[in-house]
Structure formats: C-alpha cells, structure tokens
Amino acid sequence: MFKKVCLILFSTVFLLSLPLAFTLAADAGFGGIPNPLGPNSSFAELFVRIINWIVGIATTLAVLMVVIGGIQYMISGGNEDKIKSARKTIQWALIGLIILLMSWSLLRALLGILGVSSSS
C-alpha cells in the first residue's frame, strides 16, 4: 500500500512539474508559445499559484480526515474493530499530510533553486 501511495505521489509531482520545465525551456529561448496571461506574468507564476491552491485543498481534506478519525474513535463505544478503523483513518491521514507537506516543501525549494518567482 505504501509503495502505491509513493508511486502516485511521485508521478503526480512529476506530471505537475512538466509544464514548469517546458516554460523554463521556452523562457531560455528554446521555443514556446505566446504568453496568454499577459506581459507581466509567466506560466511559472500561474503554476505556483495552482500548486498552492491544490496543496491548500489537500491539506484541508487531510486535516478533515484526522478530525473524522477522531470522531470515529470517540463514538466507537469500546468496539475494538471501530477503534482499529478510527486509528487507521487517523494514521493514513497523518501520513498523507506529511507526504503532502514534504512534497510541497521540496517543490518550493526546487522553484527557489530555479529562480522562479513564487509570490502568490
């Protein structure tokens, strides 16, 4: 299960970073398409805004899942199966939150190294 989650995470980050790589290549003079966003903004800035928006929603959902797991734990009534299910919900929500925040931090560091403006 953990391997599947990691594979999905890394492939998602890879696929989301492809447009940024193409934009950086176009900015370096290797061709590209005209900027539909206007002369003062770049696709990289739009990419950063979209990623920040997605991370915000995913973080909210992960925290919501932790709360749902906590509620499940409180209303389990001592039933071992319900307690085990609630603990797994909390555990996987926290693992997802940690992976999400680590990948977001890695992406922000990569954008900083590449010199992409990350103001949003």
MIDREN-369326 format. One record per residue: residue number from 1; y, x, z of N, C-alpha, C in turn; residue in one letter. Coordinates in Angstrom, 2 decimals. Layout:
<nodes>
<node k="NUM" n_py="Y" n_px="X" n_pz="Z" ca_py="Y" ca_px="X" ca_pz="Z" c_py="Y" c_px="X" c_pz="Z" r="a"/>
...
</nodes>
This chain:
<nodes>
<node k="1" n_py="-1.20" n_px="0.83" n_pz="0.00" ca_py="0.00" ca_px="0.00" ca_pz="0.00" c_py="1.25" c_px="0.87" c_pz="0.00" r="m"/>
<node k="2" n_py="1.26" n_px="1.91" n_pz="0.84" ca_py="2.42" ca_px="2.79" ca_pz="0.92" c_py="2.66" c_px="3.50" c_pz="-0.40" r="f"/>
<node k="3" n_py="1.58" n_px="3.86" n_pz="-1.10" ca_py="1.73" ca_px="4.52" ca_pz="-2.40" c_py="2.37" c_px="3.58" c_pz="-3.41" r="k"/>
<node k="4" n_py="2.01" n_px="2.30" n_pz="-3.36" ca_py="2.60" ca_px="1.33" ca_pz="-4.28" c_py="4.09" c_px="1.16" c_pz="-4.00" r="k"/>
<node k="5" n_py="4.45" n_px="1.09" n_pz="-2.73" ca_py="5.86" ca_px="0.94" ca_pz="-2.36" c_py="6.65" c_px="2.15" c_pz="-2.82" r="v"/>
<node k="6" n_py="6.12" n_px="3.34" n_pz="-2.59" ca_py="6.82" ca_px="4.57" ca_pz="-3.03" c_py="6.94" c_px="4.62" c_pz="-4.54" r="c"/>
<node k="7" n_py="5.88" n_px="4.25" n_pz="-5.24" ca_py="5.91" ca_px="4.25" ca_pz="-6.71" c_py="6.97" c_px="3.28" c_pz="-7.23" r="l"/>
<node k="8" n_py="7.02" n_px="2.10" n_pz="-6.65" ca_py="8.02" ca_px="1.10" ca_pz="-7.06" c_py="9.42" c_px="1.61" c_pz="-6.75" r="i"/>
<node k="9" n_py="9.61" n_px="2.20" n_pz="-5.58" ca_py="10.92" ca_px="2.70" ca_pz="-5.18" c_py="11.40" c_px="3.80" c_pz="-6.12" r="l"/>
<node k="10" n_py="10.56" n_px="4.81" n_pz="-6.35" ca_py="10.97" ca_px="5.93" ca_pz="-7.18" c_py="11.17" c_px="5.51" c_pz="-8.64" r="f"/>
<node k="11" n_py="10.33" n_px="4.60" n_pz="-9.15" ca_py="10.53" ca_px="4.16" ca_pz="-10.53" c_py="11.81" c_px="3.33" c_pz="-10.66" r="s"/>
<node k="12" n_py="12.14" n_px="2.55" n_pz="-9.62" ca_py="13.38" ca_px="1.78" ca_pz="-9.65" c_py="14.59" c_px="2.70" c_pz="-9.64" r="t"/>
<node k="13" n_py="14.57" n_px="3.69" n_pz="-8.76" ca_py="15.69" ca_px="4.64" ca_pz="-8.71" c_py="15.81" c_px="5.39" c_pz="-10.04" r="v"/>
<node k="14" n_py="14.68" n_px="5.78" n_pz="-10.61" ca_py="14.70" ca_px="6.48" ca_pz="-11.89" c_py="15.29" c_px="5.60" c_pz="-12.99" r="f"/>
<node k="15" n_py="14.82" n_px="4.35" n_pz="-13.07" ca_py="15.31" ca_px="3.46" ca_pz="-14.11" c_py="16.78" c_px="3.11" c_pz="-13.93" r="l"/>
<node k="16" n_py="17.22" n_px="3.01" n_pz="-12.67" ca_py="18.63" ca_px="2.72" ca_pz="-12.43" c_py="19.53" c_px="3.93" c_pz="-12.70" r="l"/>
<node k="17" n_py="18.96" n_px="5.13" n_pz="-12.64" ca_py="19.78" ca_px="6.31" ca_pz="-12.87" c_py="19.86" c_px="6.71" c_pz="-14.35" r="s"/>
<node k="18" n_py="19.03" n_px="6.12" n_pz="-15.19" ca_py="19.08" ca_px="6.44" ca_pz="-16.62" c_py="20.43" c_px="6.12" c_pz="-17.26" r="l"/>
<node k="19" n_py="21.02" n_px="4.94" n_pz="-17.00" ca_py="22.34" ca_px="4.69" ca_pz="-17.61" c_py="23.39" c_px="5.71" c_pz="-17.17" r="p"/>
<node k="20" n_py="23.31" n_px="6.16" n_pz="-15.94" ca_py="24.25" ca_px="7.17" ca_pz="-15.46" c_py="24.08" c_px="8.47" c_pz="-16.23" r="l"/>
<node k="21" n_py="22.84" n_px="8.87" n_pz="-16.46" ca_py="22.59" ca_px="10.10" ca_pz="-17.21" c_py="23.12" c_px="9.99" c_pz="-18.64" r="a"/>
<node k="22" n_py="22.91" n_px="8.84" n_pz="-19.27" ca_py="23.43" ca_px="8.65" ca_pz="-20.62" c_py="24.94" c_px="8.65" c_pz="-20.64" r="f"/>
<node k="23" n_py="25.56" n_px="8.08" n_pz="-19.62" ca_py="27.02" ca_px="8.07" ca_pz="-19.54" c_py="27.57" c_px="9.46" c_pz="-19.37" r="t"/>
<node k="24" n_py="26.94" n_px="10.24" n_pz="-18.49" ca_py="27.39" ca_px="11.62" ca_pz="-18.29" c_py="27.23" c_px="12.44" c_pz="-19.57" r="l"/>
<node k="25" n_py="26.15" n_px="12.18" n_pz="-20.31" ca_py="25.96" ca_px="12.88" ca_pz="-21.58" c_py="27.02" c_px="12.47" c_pz="-22.58" r="a"/>
<node k="26" n_py="27.38" n_px="11.19" n_pz="-22.59" ca_py="28.41" ca_px="10.71" ca_pz="-23.52" c_py="29.77" c_px="11.28" c_pz="-23.14" r="a"/>
<node k="27" n_py="30.05" n_px="11.39" n_pz="-21.83" ca_py="31.32" ca_px="11.96" ca_pz="-21.39" c_py="31.42" c_px="13.44" c_pz="-21.74" r="d"/>
<node k="28" n_py="30.28" n_px="14.11" n_pz="-21.85" ca_py="30.28" ca_px="15.53" ca_pz="-22.18" c_py="30.42" c_px="15.76" c_pz="-23.68" r="a"/>
<node k="29" n_py="30.50" n_px="14.70" n_pz="-24.46" ca_py="30.72" ca_px="14.86" ca_pz="-25.90" c_py="29.46" c_px="14.80" c_pz="-26.72" r="g"/>
<node k="30" n_py="28.38" n_px="14.28" n_pz="-26.18" ca_py="27.12" ca_px="14.19" ca_pz="-26.92" c_py="26.96" c_px="12.84" c_pz="-27.62" r="f"/>
<node k="31" n_py="28.03" n_px="12.14" n_pz="-27.84" ca_py="27.97" ca_px="10.84" ca_pz="-28.49" c_py="28.09" c_px="9.74" c_pz="-27.46" r="g"/>
<node k="32" n_py="27.98" n_px="8.53" n_pz="-27.88" ca_py="28.07" ca_px="7.39" ca_pz="-26.98" c_py="28.76" c_px="6.23" c_pz="-27.65" r="g"/>
<node k="33" n_py="29.02" n_px="5.21" n_pz="-26.87" ca_py="29.67" ca_px="4.01" ca_pz="-27.37" c_py="31.04" c_px="3.89" c_pz="-26.72" r="i"/>
<node k="34" n_py="31.94" n_px="3.13" n_pz="-27.30" ca_py="33.27" ca_px="2.96" ca_pz="-26.70" c_py="33.16" c_px="2.28" c_pz="-25.33" r="p"/>
<node k="35" n_py="34.12" n_px="2.57" n_pz="-24.48" ca_py="34.11" ca_px="2.04" ca_pz="-23.12" c_py="34.64" c_px="0.61" c_pz="-23.11" r="n"/>
<node k="36" n_py="33.78" n_px="-0.40" n_pz="-22.83" ca_py="34.27" ca_px="-1.79" ca_pz="-22.79" c_py="34.96" c_px="-2.13" c_pz="-21.48" r="p"/>
<node k="37" n_py="34.94" n_px="-1.23" n_pz="-20.51" ca_py="35.51" ca_px="-1.50" ca_pz="-19.20" c_py="36.98" c_px="-1.18" c_pz="-19.11" r="l"/>
<node k="38" n_py="37.50" n_px="-0.52" n_pz="-20.09" ca_py="38.91" ca_px="-0.16" ca_pz="-20.07" c_py="39.08" c_px="1.35" c_pz="-20.02" r="g"/>
<node k="39" n_py="40.30" n_px="1.82" n_pz="-20.28" ca_py="40.51" ca_px="3.26" ca_pz="-20.38" c_py="40.47" c_px="3.99" c_pz="-19.04" r="p"/>
<node k="40" n_py="40.72" n_px="3.29" n_pz="-17.92" ca_py="40.81" ca_px="3.97" ca_pz="-16.63" c_py="39.53" c_px="3.91" c_pz="-15.81" r="n"/>
<node k="41" n_py="38.49" n_px="3.32" n_pz="-16.34" ca_py="37.24" ca_px="3.24" ca_pz="-15.60" c_py="36.11" c_px="3.74" c_pz="-16.47" r="s"/>
<node k="42" n_py="35.07" n_px="4.18" n_pz="-15.82" ca_py="33.92" ca_px="4.68" ca_pz="-16.56" c_py="32.69" c_px="3.86" c_pz="-16.20" r="s"/>
<node k="43" n_py="31.66" n_px="4.02" n_pz="-17.00" ca_py="30.42" ca_px="3.32" ca_pz="-16.71" c_py="29.82" c_px="3.83" c_pz="-15.41" r="f"/>
<node k="44" n_py="30.03" n_px="5.09" n_pz="-15.11" ca_py="29.51" ca_px="5.64" ca_pz="-13.86" c_py="30.10" c_px="4.92" c_pz="-12.65" r="a"/>
<node k="45" n_py="31.40" n_px="4.60" n_pz="-12.71" ca_py="32.02" ca_px="3.86" ca_pz="-11.61" c_py="31.44" c_px="2.46" c_pz="-11.51" r="e"/>
<node k="46" n_py="31.20" n_px="1.81" n_pz="-12.64" ca_py="30.57" ca_px="0.50" ca_pz="-12.64" c_py="29.15" c_px="0.60" c_pz="-12.07" r="l"/>
<node k="47" n_py="28.44" n_px="1.63" n_pz="-12.47" ca_py="27.08" ca_px="1.87" ca_pz="-11.97" c_py="27.08" c_px="2.00" c_pz="-10.45" r="f"/>
<node k="48" n_py="28.03" n_px="2.75" n_pz="-9.90" ca_py="28.13" ca_px="2.94" ca_pz="-8.45" c_py="28.42" c_px="1.61" c_pz="-7.77" r="v"/>
<node k="49" n_py="29.29" n_px="0.81" n_pz="-8.35" ca_py="29.60" ca_px="-0.50" ca_pz="-7.76" c_py="28.38" c_px="-1.41" c_pz="-7.76" r="r"/>
<node k="50" n_py="27.64" n_px="-1.41" n_pz="-8.85" ca_py="26.44" ca_px="-2.24" ca_pz="-8.93" c_py="25.40" c_px="-1.79" c_pz="-7.92" r="i"/>
<node k="51" n_py="25.18" n_px="-0.49" n_pz="-7.81" ca_py="24.21" ca_px="0.04" ca_pz="-6.85" c_py="24.63" c_px="-0.31" c_pz="-5.43" r="i"/>
<node k="52" n_py="25.90" n_px="-0.17" n_pz="-5.10" ca_py="26.37" ca_px="-0.52" ca_pz="-3.76" c_py="26.15" c_px="-2.01" c_pz="-3.48" r="n"/>
<node k="53" n_py="26.36" n_px="-2.84" n_pz="-4.47" ca_py="26.15" ca_px="-4.27" ca_pz="-4.31" c_py="24.67" c_px="-4.57" c_pz="-4.07" r="w"/>
<node k="54" n_py="23.79" n_px="-3.96" n_pz="-4.86" ca_py="22.35" ca_px="-4.17" ca_pz="-4.71" c_py="21.87" c_px="-3.67" c_pz="-3.34" r="i"/>
<node k="55" n_py="22.35" n_px="-2.51" n_pz="-2.92" ca_py="21.96" ca_px="-1.97" ca_pz="-1.62" c_py="22.44" c_px="-2.88" c_pz="-0.50" r="v"/>
<node k="56" n_py="23.62" n_px="-3.44" n_pz="-0.63" ca_py="24.12" ca_px="-4.37" ca_pz="0.38" c_py="23.24" c_px="-5.60" c_pz="0.52" r="g"/>
<node k="57" n_py="22.84" n_px="-6.17" n_pz="-0.61" ca_py="21.98" ca_px="-7.35" ca_pz="-0.57" c_py="20.61" c_px="-6.99" c_pz="-0.01" r="i"/>
<node k="58" n_py="20.03" n_px="-5.88" n_pz="-0.47" ca_py="18.70" ca_px="-5.48" ca_pz="0.01" c_py="18.72" c_px="-5.15" c_pz="1.50" r="a"/>
<node k="59" n_py="19.79" n_px="-4.52" n_pz="1.97" ca_py="19.90" ca_px="-4.22" ca_pz="3.40" c_py="19.99" c_px="-5.51" c_pz="4.21" r="t"/>
<node k="60" n_py="20.76" n_px="-6.45" n_pz="3.72" ca_py="20.86" ca_px="-7.74" ca_pz="4.40" c_py="19.51" c_px="-8.43" c_pz="4.48" r="t"/>
<node k="61" n_py="18.75" n_px="-8.40" n_pz="3.38" ca_py="17.43" ca_px="-9.01" ca_pz="3.38" c_py="16.47" c_px="-8.30" c_pz="4.33" r="l"/>
<node k="62" n_py="16.54" n_px="-6.97" n_pz="4.39" ca_py="15.67" ca_px="-6.23" ca_pz="5.30" c_py="15.99" c_px="-6.56" c_pz="6.75" r="a"/>
<node k="63" n_py="17.26" n_px="-6.63" n_pz="7.09" ca_py="17.65" ca_px="-6.99" ca_pz="8.46" c_py="17.22" c_px="-8.43" c_pz="8.76" r="v"/>
<node k="64" n_py="17.35" n_px="-9.32" n_pz="7.79" ca_py="16.90" ca_px="-10.70" ca_pz="7.96" c_py="15.39" c_px="-10.75" c_pz="8.22" r="l"/>
<node k="65" n_py="14.63" n_px="-9.92" n_pz="7.54" ca_py="13.18" ca_px="-9.88" ca_pz="7.77" c_py="12.85" c_px="-9.36" c_pz="9.16" r="m"/>
<node k="66" n_py="13.62" n_px="-8.42" n_pz="9.67" ca_py="13.41" ca_px="-7.94" ca_pz="11.05" c_py="13.67" c_px="-9.10" c_pz="12.03" r="v"/>
<node k="67" n_py="14.72" n_px="-9.86" n_pz="11.78" ca_py="15.03" ca_px="-11.00" ca_pz="12.65" c_py="13.93" c_px="-12.05" c_pz="12.57" r="v"/>
<node k="68" n_py="13.44" n_px="-12.32" n_pz="11.36" ca_py="12.35" ca_px="-13.29" ca_pz="11.20" c_py="11.11" c_px="-12.81" c_pz="11.94" r="i"/>
<node k="69" n_py="10.80" n_px="-11.53" n_pz="11.83" ca_py="9.65" ca_px="-10.98" ca_pz="12.57" c_py="9.84" c_px="-11.11" c_pz="14.07" r="g"/>
<node k="70" n_py="11.05" n_px="-10.91" n_pz="14.55" ca_py="11.33" ca_px="-11.07" ca_pz="15.97" c_py="11.16" c_px="-12.50" c_pz="16.43" r="g"/>
<node k="71" n_py="11.60" n_px="-13.43" n_pz="15.60" ca_py="11.43" ca_px="-14.85" ca_pz="15.93" c_py="9.94" c_px="-15.20" c_pz="15.93" r="i"/>
<node k="72" n_py="9.20" n_px="-14.70" n_pz="14.95" ca_py="7.75" ca_px="-14.93" ca_pz="14.92" c_py="7.10" c_px="-14.38" c_pz="16.18" r="q"/>
<node k="73" n_py="7.54" n_px="-13.23" n_pz="16.62" ca_py="6.99" ca_px="-12.60" ca_pz="17.82" c_py="7.28" c_px="-13.46" c_pz="19.05" r="y"/>
<node k="74" n_py="8.50" n_px="-13.97" n_pz="19.14" ca_py="8.88" ca_px="-14.76" ca_pz="20.31" c_py="8.15" c_px="-16.10" c_pz="20.37" r="m"/>
<node k="75" n_py="7.89" n_px="-16.72" n_pz="19.23" ca_py="7.24" ca_px="-18.04" ca_pz="19.24" c_py="5.73" c_px="-17.94" c_pz="19.04" r="i"/>
<node k="76" n_py="5.18" n_px="-16.74" n_pz="19.12" ca_py="3.73" ca_px="-16.57" ca_pz="18.91" c_py="2.91" c_px="-17.23" c_pz="20.01" r="s"/>
<node k="77" n_py="3.46" n_px="-17.38" n_pz="21.18" ca_py="2.75" ca_px="-18.04" ca_pz="22.26" c_py="1.54" c_px="-17.28" c_pz="22.77" r="g"/>
<node k="78" n_py="1.53" n_px="-15.99" n_pz="22.61" ca_py="0.42" ca_px="-15.18" ca_pz="23.10" c_py="-0.75" c_px="-15.08" c_pz="22.13" r="g"/>
<node k="79" n_py="-0.66" n_px="-15.73" n_pz="20.99" ca_py="-1.73" ca_px="-15.68" ca_pz="19.98" c_py="-1.73" c_px="-14.29" c_pz="19.34" r="n"/>
<node k="80" n_py="-2.85" n_px="-13.59" n_pz="19.48" ca_py="-2.93" ca_px="-12.21" ca_pz="19.00" c_py="-2.71" c_px="-12.09" c_pz="17.49" r="e"/>
<node k="81" n_py="-3.22" n_px="-13.05" n_pz="16.73" ca_py="-3.05" ca_px="-12.98" ca_pz="15.27" c_py="-1.58" c_px="-13.14" c_pz="14.88" r="d"/>
<node k="82" n_py="-0.88" n_px="-14.05" n_pz="15.55" ca_py="0.54" ca_px="-14.24" ca_pz="15.26" c_py="1.37" c_px="-13.04" c_pz="15.70" r="k"/>
<node k="83" n_py="0.99" n_px="-12.44" n_pz="16.83" ca_py="1.70" ca_px="-11.24" ca_pz="17.30" c_py="1.50" c_px="-10.10" c_pz="16.31" r="i"/>
<node k="84" n_py="0.26" n_px="-9.95" n_pz="15.84" ca_py="-0.04" ca_px="-8.88" ca_pz="14.87" c_py="0.74" c_px="-9.10" c_pz="13.57" r="k"/>
<node k="85" n_py="0.82" n_px="-10.35" n_pz="13.12" ca_py="1.57" ca_px="-10.67" ca_pz="11.90" c_py="3.06" c_px="-10.38" c_pz="12.09" r="s"/>
<node k="86" n_py="3.60" n_px="-10.75" n_pz="13.25" ca_py="5.02" ca_px="-10.50" ca_pz="13.52" c_py="5.30" c_px="-9.00" c_pz="13.58" r="a"/>
<node k="87" n_py="4.43" n_px="-8.24" n_pz="14.20" ca_py="4.62" ca_px="-6.78" ca_pz="14.27" c_py="4.58" c_px="-6.15" c_pz="12.88" r="r"/>
<node k="88" n_py="3.67" n_px="-6.64" n_pz="12.03" ca_py="3.60" ca_px="-6.11" ca_pz="10.67" c_py="4.87" c_px="-6.45" c_pz="9.88" r="k"/>
<node k="89" n_py="5.39" n_px="-7.66" n_pz="10.09" ca_py="6.63" ca_px="-8.05" ca_pz="9.41" c_py="7.77" c_px="-7.12" c_pz="9.82" r="t"/>
<node k="90" n_py="7.90" n_px="-6.89" n_pz="11.12" ca_py="8.96" ca_px="-6.00" ca_pz="11.61" c_py="8.74" c_px="-4.58" c_pz="11.11" r="i"/>
<node k="91" n_py="7.49" n_px="-4.10" n_pz="11.16" ca_py="7.18" ca_px="-2.74" ca_pz="10.74" c_py="7.53" c_px="-2.52" c_pz="9.27" r="q"/>
<node k="92" n_py="7.10" n_px="-3.43" n_pz="8.40" ca_py="7.35" ca_px="-3.23" ca_pz="6.97" c_py="8.82" c_px="-3.44" c_pz="6.61" r="w"/>
<node k="93" n_py="9.50" n_px="-4.32" n_pz="7.34" ca_py="10.93" ca_px="-4.49" ca_pz="7.09" c_py="11.69" c_px="-3.23" c_pz="7.48" r="a"/>
<node k="94" n_py="11.31" n_px="-2.61" n_pz="8.59" ca_py="11.97" ca_px="-1.37" ca_pz="9.00" c_py="11.65" c_px="-0.22" c_pz="8.06" r="l"/>
<node k="95" n_py="10.41" n_px="-0.15" n_pz="7.60" ca_py="10.04" ca_px="0.90" ca_pz="6.63" c_py="10.84" c_px="0.70" c_pz="5.34" r="i"/>
<node k="96" n_py="10.94" n_px="-0.53" n_pz="4.88" ca_py="11.73" ca_px="-0.81" ca_pz="3.67" c_py="13.19" c_px="-0.47" c_pz="3.86" r="g"/>
<node k="97" n_py="13.73" n_px="-0.78" n_pz="5.04" ca_py="15.13" ca_px="-0.46" ca_pz="5.32" c_py="15.36" c_px="1.05" c_pz="5.33" r="l"/>
<node k="98" n_py="14.45" n_px="1.78" n_pz="5.94" ca_py="14.58" ca_px="3.25" ca_pz="5.98" c_py="14.50" c_px="3.83" c_pz="4.57" r="i"/>
<node k="99" n_py="13.55" n_px="3.37" n_pz="3.77" ca_py="13.42" ca_px="3.87" ca_pz="2.40" c_py="14.66" c_px="3.52" c_pz="1.59" r="i"/>
<node k="100" n_py="15.16" n_px="2.30" n_pz="1.76" ca_py="16.35" ca_px="1.87" ca_pz="1.04" c_py="17.55" c_px="2.74" c_pz="1.39" r="l"/>
<node k="101" n_py="17.78" n_px="2.97" n_pz="2.67" ca_py="18.94" ca_px="3.77" ca_pz="3.07" c_py="18.79" c_px="5.24" c_pz="2.68" r="l"/>
<node k="102" n_py="17.56" n_px="5.76" n_pz="2.73" ca_py="17.35" ca_px="7.15" ca_pz="2.31" c_py="17.59" c_px="7.31" c_pz="0.80" r="m"/>
<node k="103" n_py="17.10" n_px="6.35" n_pz="0.00" ca_py="17.30" ca_px="6.45" ca_pz="-1.45" c_py="18.78" c_px="6.27" c_pz="-1.80" r="s"/>
<node k="104" n_py="19.48" n_px="5.39" n_pz="-1.08" ca_py="20.91" ca_px="5.21" ca_pz="-1.32" c_py="21.67" c_px="6.49" c_pz="-0.96" r="w"/>
<node k="105" n_py="21.30" n_px="7.12" n_pz="0.16" ca_py="21.95" ca_px="8.37" ca_pz="0.55" c_py="21.68" c_px="9.47" c_pz="-0.47" r="s"/>
<node k="106" n_py="20.45" n_px="9.53" n_pz="-0.96" ca_py="20.10" ca_px="10.52" ca_pz="-1.98" c_py="20.90" c_px="10.30" c_pz="-3.25" r="l"/>
<node k="107" n_py="21.03" n_px="9.05" n_pz="-3.65" ca_py="21.80" ca_px="8.75" ca_pz="-4.85" c_py="23.27" c_px="9.10" c_pz="-4.67" r="l"/>
<node k="108" n_py="23.84" n_px="8.79" n_pz="-3.49" ca_py="25.24" ca_px="9.14" ca_pz="-3.22" c_py="25.43" c_px="10.66" c_pz="-3.25" r="r"/>
<node k="109" n_py="24.48" n_px="11.41" n_pz="-2.70" ca_py="24.57" ca_px="12.87" ca_pz="-2.73" c_py="24.48" c_px="13.37" c_pz="-4.17" r="a"/>
<node k="110" n_py="23.59" n_px="12.79" n_pz="-4.96" ca_py="23.46" ca_px="13.18" ca_pz="-6.37" c_py="24.74" c_px="12.89" c_pz="-7.13" r="l"/>
<node k="111" n_py="25.36" n_px="11.75" n_pz="-6.87" ca_py="26.62" ca_px="11.42" ca_pz="-7.53" c_py="27.72" c_px="12.38" c_pz="-7.11" r="l"/>
<node k="112" n_py="27.71" n_px="12.78" n_pz="-5.84" ca_py="28.69" ca_px="13.76" ca_pz="-5.38" c_py="28.50" c_px="15.11" c_pz="-6.06" r="g"/>
<node k="113" n_py="27.25" n_px="15.54" n_pz="-6.23" ca_py="26.96" ca_px="16.80" ca_pz="-6.89" c_py="27.40" c_px="16.75" c_pz="-8.35" r="i"/>
<node k="114" n_py="27.17" n_px="15.60" n_pz="-9.00" ca_py="27.53" ca_px="15.47" ca_pz="-10.41" c_py="29.03" c_px="15.23" c_pz="-10.60" r="l"/>
<node k="115" n_py="29.74" n_px="14.98" n_pz="-9.51" ca_py="31.17" ca_px="14.80" ca_pz="-9.59" c_py="31.60" c_px="13.43" c_pz="-10.07" r="g"/>
<node k="116" n_py="30.74" n_px="12.43" n_pz="-9.88" ca_py="31.07" ca_px="11.08" ca_pz="-10.29" c_py="31.90" c_px="10.43" c_pz="-9.20" r="v"/>
<node k="117" n_py="32.99" n_px="9.80" n_pz="-9.58" ca_py="33.85" ca_px="9.12" ca_pz="-8.61" c_py="33.07" c_px="7.97" c_pz="-8.01" r="s"/>
<node k="118" n_py="32.99" n_px="7.94" n_pz="-6.68" ca_py="32.22" ca_px="6.89" ca_pz="-6.02" c_py="33.11" c_px="5.95" c_pz="-5.23" r="s"/>
<node k="119" n_py="34.37" n_px="5.84" n_pz="-5.62" ca_py="35.25" ca_px="4.90" ca_pz="-4.94" c_py="34.89" c_px="3.49" c_pz="-5.39" r="s"/>
<node k="120" n_py="34.72" n_px="2.61" n_pz="-4.40" ca_py="34.37" ca_px="1.24" ca_pz="-4.76" c_py="35.10" c_px="0.26" c_pz="-3.91" r="s"/>
</nodes>
